[in-house]
Amino acid sequence: MSRIRLLSDHLANQIAAGEVVERPASVVKELVENSLDAGSHRIAIEVEGGGIRLIRVVDDGAGMDGDDVLLCLERHATSKLRDESQLAAITTLGFRGEAIPSIASVSRLILRSRPEGAAIGTRAEVRYGTLHVVHEDGCARGTVVEVKTLFGNIPARKKFLKSARTELFHIEEVVKNQALAHPETAFELQVDGRQRFAWPATDRLEERMRLVFGYKGRLLSLAGEEGELGLDGFLCLPEITPASARLRLLVNGRAVQDRMLRHAVIEGLQGFLMKGHAPAGVLRLFLAAEDIDVNVHPAKREIRFRRPRDVHGFVAGVVRRGVEQYQDRVRTDLFSPPVSAHQRDVSAVDTETGPMQPRSMPFPTAQDGPAAISTAPHARPLQTGEPISAGPEQTAPVLPRRQETSLPEESVSGLTLIGQLFDLYLLCERGERLLVIDQHAAHERILYGRLVNGYLEREIPAQNLLFPATVDLRPDQARVLAEKGPEVARLGLQVEHFGDTTYLIKAVPALISQLSPEEVLVDTLEALHHWSGTQAGGVPESVAALFATVACKAAIKAGNSLQPKEMLALLQQMEKSAVFSHCPHGRPVIKEFTKREIEQWFHRS
């Protein structure tokens, strides 16, 4: 007898269910996708017992007549594909016709549906893959699907499910993804008879995102187009990202998990995202349907791009321009002439919610000067390698509070300097706000921007040493120096072989000339040893990390007491910098306190 036999339809459905129905959240995903494909404007989901006892999805979509109700229970029956040519350009969320029969094979499924224009609907009940009853039914337009006792006929599968709380978390994640991908549709979720959340339909992604994330802070707005590629969305600021928020990637309205897209976002946020922190927000990518393959994963969570390199570069570029535009808004907010509280509130609404047009903003030029920021003729130069004291009998300078009109030299474009706190923070006043600026993080960002700018323009200024420094290199370091000699010179270092393992350092980058030449060379060779591919911004990842490291070492340190002119010079350089709100490692530079917040501390409000 033949050992190869055809599987029965019931067994084939159960095997398919193993791929499609991983957990209760998988059922919710498949049913909600069907509702969206049916053009629903409102979708209500009810869950009991973590989705094991009951999942009910109610929509007001197109609905089905009696014949379609019966056909949708058959395997590979679908209204979304007509011929094989459509497989190359899938435009619907579902298309394989496996969801309903697979779910019905491992549950008790009740389906009620009525199309628009029909006087009466149809009700069908399937018990673990067997059609039990079909009859006419009075129901509202749209479709209602009830899934009861999930995995009741497969105890082994049910045994591997997590707690009801964990399964509910996965269900909520599915609903949140779909709600963000389709803000024009109203969503409601009830859990064990209680409303979990209800989000009305809206034409603004930002409004839906704030509701889903519970986020009230500023958002980094993104928008860009290039050929058939389009991207929009919002990212949360790294330092005030809600713990529950994460990055949601939506491609042509489909929530996906894609490492390449996530890497592109992180690359675009380079120098803005703190180490160990993940980006959070919502990004919607639009491209031609034929340029992606959505059928590479059984649950359709992953996709494949036809031109992944182009997509990666496009996404990273849009995110990077969004960061620059955010800096532009922050600069305007900080350094433009003060406005009233009412005007500022109106302006904030306009800049945060209005569409953003991508534009390029250059880095500060190398002509801004060396690392020393002192500009006053009577103030001694700022040496960033050691603490600065104000004198044997003086403390850190704190300026007396006076009107801005009487002391214009204590102001920078409407930002009034109050003084220095703990030899680390600059205190400034602007309108009815108190600004606390981390002097180390601010100076570090300025140095990093100048190093990057010099690298891109191939002219990092070099400082010749009065007496060349000698350094002994290990064989692997000497090999890197020999192989990457032109790159070392491009980074502002002039090195010559002296004999055996000894080398002479004759020049170092002027911006960090106060650092040990030997340390700078070793750090440079280490970065070049771990050379990585060039980023979309034109700076290799290892070189960017090198610049962040040396900028941190060369910047003003905590404990450096600054003269008033030096503080003002630092503020002026912040105003000129393309990016200044975060240090190269992603730490925030500025913290803002409003007058109202301070009044609340003292119960004056």
N, C-alpha and C positions, 0 to 999 in steps of 0.2 A: 504494500500500500504506500501511496505517496506520503511523505512526511511533511510536505508543505500544504497548508490548508488556508482557505480564506477566513478571515476573522468575521465574526458576526457583527452586525451593525451596533448592537449594544456594547460589545467588548471594544470595538473600535472607538465608540464615543467615550468610553471610560478612559481609554489610553489618551485620546485627544484632550480629555478633561485634565489629565495629569500635566499636560503642557500649558493649557489655557487657564485652568482654575488652580492656581497655586495655593490660594488662601481666600478668605471672604473678600478681601480688598480687590482681588482679581475679578470677582463677580461684579462688584460695584463698578469697576473700571469698564468692563465689557458692556454692561447695561447702560451706563451713562453715555458711552461713546455711541451706542445705537440711538439713544435719545437725541444726541446732538446731530447725528447724521440725518435724523428725521426732521430737523429744523425746529426743534423745541425752543420756546422762549422762557419756559420755566421748568425746572426739574427739582423734584422733591425726593429725598432719600430717607428711608426709615430703617433703622437697624435695631435689632434686639439680640442680646446674648453674644455680643462681639461679632455678629453676623452669622453665627451658627444657627440660632433659632429662627431668625427672620431677616431677610433683606427685601425691601420693597422700593421700587423705583417708579415714580409717577411722572409722566411728561405730557405736554400738550402738543406733541408733534403731529406728523402727517397721519399716523395711525395705519391700521391694516384691515382689509376685509377678511371674510371667512376663509377664502382660499389662501390668502397670504399668511394667515395665522397658522394654517396647517403646514404650508411649505416652509416657513421659517423654522419648524421643528426638525426638518430634514437636514442631514449633513451637507455642507457646501452649497446651501441654497441661499442666494443673496440677491438683492436688488441693486447692488452697487457696481457690479461688473457685468458687461455684456459680451465682450470678446477679449482675446488675449492681448490685443494691442493696448488695452487700458492698464495692463500690468506694469508697463514702463512708466506710467504717470498716475500713481494712486493719489486721489484728491480727497478721499473719505477716510475717517478714522478706522472704520471696520471695512472688511472686503472679502474675508475668507468664508464667511458663513458657518463658522464652527462654534461660535460663542453659545447660542441658545441651546442647540442639541447637546453640547458638552456639559453645560450647567445642568440641563434637565436630566442627564444620566447619573448625576451624583446628588440629586435633591428632589424635593417635591416642588414642582414649578407650576404656578398658575399664571396664565397670561390672558389679559383682557385688553381689547383694542377696538377702536371705532374710527374710521376715516372721516374726514370732513364731508358733509353732504349725505352721509348714511343715517338712516333713521335709528338703526340699532347696531350694536356691536357684536363681538364674538368672544366667548370665553372657552379656553382650553386648559386642561389640567393634565400634567405628566408626572408620573410617580416613578422616579429612578429609571428613566428611559422608556417607560411604557405609557403610551397615550391612554388616559383613563376615561376622559369625557370631553366632548366638544358640544357646545350649544350656543344659541343666541343669548345675548346679555345686554341689558341696558347699562350703558356706561358713557362717561364723558368722552369728548374727542381726544384722541391721543392713545397712549399705551400705558398699561400698568403691569409690571412684572413682579411677582412675589416668589421668592426663593426661600423655602422652609427646610429645616433639618438638613443643612448642608453636610455632605459626606456621611449621611446616615447609613448608607449601604457600604461604606468603605471605612470601617473603624480604624484601620491602619493609618489612613491618611489623616483622619481626625486626631489621632494620637500625637501627631507631629506638629499640630498647631500650638501656638503660644497662648498666653493668658488672654482673657477677653479684653483686658486693657491694652495689651500689645496689638492685638488684631484691630481694635478700634483705632489705634494710632495710625495704622497703615490705611485704614479706610478713610480717615480724615485727610491723610496725605494725598490720596487719589482725588478726593473731592476738591481739595485746595488747588491741585494742579489743573484740573478741568475748569475750575472757576476762574483761575488766572488766564488760562488759554482762551476762554470764551466769556469775557466780561459782559458781553451783550445778552447773556442768558442769566436769569435769576436762579440761584441755588439755595436749597434749604436742606439741612440735615437734622434729623431727630434721632436721638439715642435713648432707647428704653423709655419712650414716651415723653422725653423732654427735648426741647429744642436746643441743639448744640450751637448752631449759627444759621443765620439767614442773610443772604447778600442779594440786594436788589440788582436788577440789570442796570448797566451803565455803559456809556460809550467812552469812558476814560479808564485806561489801564491803571493809572496812578491811584484813582479812587478805590478800585477793586483791590489793588495791592496793599494799600494802607489798611483796609478792612481785614484782609486775610492775615497780614503780618502783625497788625496792631501797632504799626509804626507811625510816629508823629513827627519825627525829626526830618532834617533835610534829606533830599534824595539826589543822587547823581544821575542826571537825565542823559539818555543815550539816543541818538538817531543818526542814521546814515544810509546812503544808497550807493551802489556801484554796479552798474549793469543790471543784471537780473537779481542781484543780491540786495536785500534790505534788512535793516536791523533797527529795532527800537526797544525801549524798556527803561528800567530804573534799577539802580543799585543802592543799597544802604551804605551809609558811611561806616567804615570799619570799626571805629571806636564806640559807636552807639547802635550797633546791630543787635536786634532782639535775639535772645537765645534760641527762640523757636524758628527763626528765619534761616533759610538756606537758599542756595542758588537754584532757581527754576529755569530750565531751558526748554523753550517751546519752538518747535520747527514746523512751520506751516500749520500751526494750531495743534500740534501733537506734543505732549509732554514726553521728553526723552532724557536718557542718561548718556552723556557722551563725554569721554575724557578729553578729546581733542578740543571741543568747544570750551570746556572748563579751563583747559590749559591756556587757550587764547584769551579768556577773560582775565586770568591771573597774570598773564604776560602784559596785557594792556594796563593792569593796575600796578605794575612794577614801581616800587618806590612810594606806593600809596597804601598798600595792604600790609598789615603787620605780619611778621613771621609767625607761623602757627595758626593764623586766622584764615578762614575760608570766606570767599566772597558770598554775599547774600543779596538777593533781589530777583527780578524777573527780566529775562531777555527773550524777545520774540524775533526769530530769524525767519525770513521769507525768501524763498528761491523757487525756481521752476521745479515742478513735480518730477520731471524726468531726471533731475540732477541728484535725486536721493533714492535710496532703496529702503523702504520701510518694512520689508518682509524678511529681515535677517535675524529676527528674534521671535520666539513663539508668542511672547506677550507684547510684542511690538514696542518694547521699551528702548531698544537701541536701533539706530539707523546707520546707513553707510552713505557717504558723500562721493559723488563722482570726481570732484576736484577738491579734496580735503585741504590741500595747501592754500588754495585761493580763499577758501572759506575761513581758514585759520587766520590768514593775514588780514582779511577784511574785518573780522570780529575784533581782533586785537587792535587794529587801527581805529575803529569806531570807539572802543572803550578808552583808548589813550586820548583821543580828541575830547571825549566826554570829561575826562579828568582835567584837561586843560581848560575847558569851558567852565567847569566848576571852579577852578582857580580864578578865572576871570570874574565870576560872580562874587567870590569871596573877596577878591581885591577891591572890587567896586564897593562892596559892603563895608570894608574896613577903611579904605583910603580915600574914598570920594567925600566931598563935603557933607557934613552931617545933615540928616533930615529928621523930621518929626517922627514920633512913634507911629502915627497913623500912616504917614507916607511910607515908612519902612515896611509896615505890614502889607500895604498894597503892593509895594515893589516885590516883596518876598513871594506873594502869591503869583505875580506875573512871571518872575524868573523861574520859579520852581515848577509851575504847571504848564507854561507855554512851550510850544515846540522849539527845539533847539536845532540850529543849522550848524553842522560840523565846520570848523575852520581851524586852520593851523596857527599856533602861537609859538614864536621862536623862543629858545632858551636865552638867558642873558648873555651878553657878549663878554669876551675875555677882557675887554678894555675897562671893565668895571673896577679893576684893581686887584691887588693881591689879597691874601687871606686876612691881613690886618684890616680892621674896619674903623680904626680911629681916624677922624677927619679934622679934628680941632687942632689948631697950631699949638695950643697951650697944654693939650692932653698928651701924656706920654704914649708911645705906640703900644697897641695891644699885642702882647705875646701870648699866643694861645697854648703854648707848651707848658706854661707854669701859671699858678694863681697870681692874680693882680691884687695888690692891696692899695688902699687909698692913702697910705702914710702911716707912720707909727702911732699917731694919736687920732686917726680918723676911722670912721666906720664906713660901710658901704653907702654910697651917696643916695640920699632920699630927697627928692626935690620938694620944696614947699608948694602946697596946692594954691595956684593962682589962676586968674582968668586967662583963657587962651589968647585973648586979644592983647594982653599986656606982656605975654611971653611967647611970641611967635616962634622963637628958637627952640621951644620945648614941644613943638607940635610937628607932626608929619602928615600932611594932607588930611587934616581934620582929626587925626589920632593924637591925643594929648598924653604926653609921658608924665606919669606920676613919680616913678622911681623904681628901685630894684628891691626884690624880696628874697631873703635867704641866699643872696649872691648867686641866684639861679634864674629867677623869674623877673621879667619886666612887667610892671603894672601900668596899664594905659586906660584912659577914659575916652569913650566916644559916645556922645549923646547921653543916653540913660543906660549905658552898658559899661561894665568893668571887664577889661580884657587882660588875661594872664598869659604871657608869652614865655615859653621855655627857650632861654637864650641859646642853650647848647643845640637843641633840635633845630631852631631857626637857622643858626649859622651853619650847622651840618648840611642842611638842605641847600643853602646858598652855594657852599663849596661843591657839593655833589653836582648841582646844575651847571656850574662853570666847568667842571671836569668833563662832564658829558658833552657840553657844547664844544669844548676844545677838541675832544676826541672826534666828534662828527665833522668838525671843520679842519681836522688834521693839523692843528696848531695849538697844542697845549704849551703855554709859555714855560720855558726852562730857566732855572736859576743856576748859573755857574758857581761851583764851590770854590772858595778862596784856597782851601787845601783839599785836594782829592781824598775821599774816604776809601779805605781798603776793606775788602770783605773776602772771606774764604767761602767758596761755594762747593757744595756737594756735587758729585758727578752728575746726578740727575738734574740739578739746578743749572750746572754749566751746559748741559745738553739742551735744555730749554732755551737758555740765553743764545746759544749758537743757532738754534733752529728759528727762534722768534726775534732775532736781532732787530729787524725793521719795526716790528710791533712794539718792542721795548722802547725804541727811539721815538715812535709815535706817541708814547705815553709820557714823554718828557724826560726820559732818563738817558744819560750819556755814560756808557760803560766801556772800559777797555781792559783787555787781558794784560796782566802785569807779569805773570809767570807762575807755572805750576797751577795751583788751585786758587791763586790770589787774583782779584780783579780790582780795578780802580773805578770809583764812581766820581765822575767829573761834573755832572749836572743832575739836578732833580727838578720835578715840577715846581714852579714858583708858588703855586697856590698852597702847597704843603711843604715848603722848604724848611719849616721849623721842626719837622719830624726827622728822626734818625735816617740818614741816607741808606744805611744797611738794612733797616727795617722796611723801608719803602721798596728797595730792590727785591728783597726776599718775598714780600707780599705780592709783588708784581709777577715774579717768576712762578709763584704758587698758583696765581690766577691763570696764567698762560698755560701752565701744565694741565689744568682742568678746563681747557678751552672748549667752549660749547658753540653751537651754531648761532648765527647772527639773528637777533630778534627783529621783529617788524620795525622797531624804532631805530635800527641801525647799530645798536650797541650789543656785542655778545654778552650773554648772561654772566659769564665769569668776570668780564671787565666791569660790568655794572656792579657786581658784588665787590670787586676791588675798590672802585670809586666810593662805594658806601662805607667800606671799612676805613680807608685812609681819611675820608671826610670826617668820620666820627672821631678819629684820633686827633685830627688837626683843629677841630672846632673848639670854640670857647667851652671851657669846662665848668662844671658846678664848682662854686667857690671863687670864680673870677669876679672880683669887684670891678664894675665898669664905671667909667666917668660918664656924666650926662651926654656929652657929645658922642661918645662911643655907642651908647644906647640908641641915640637918634640915628647914627650911621647904620646900625643894624636894622632899624625899622625902615630906613630908606632903601636898603638893599633888598629887604623883603618885598617892598612895593615893586621893585624892578624885576624880581624873579618870576619866571614863568610858573613855577610850582613852589609853594611855600607853606601850605597848610599842614603838611606832614613831612617828617624827616624821611631819608631814604629807606629806613627800616619800617616805615609805616606808622610811627608814633605821632599823635597829633601835636602840633606846635602851639595852638591857641585854644584856650578855654574861655568861654564867655559867660558872664553872670549879668543878668538884667537887674535893673533897679527894683523891679517887683520881687524878684527872688530874694534880694538882699533885705528888702523890707519885710518879707515873710519870715526871715530868720529872726528878726527882732519883733515880730508880731505887730507890725505897724500897718499892715494892709487890712 
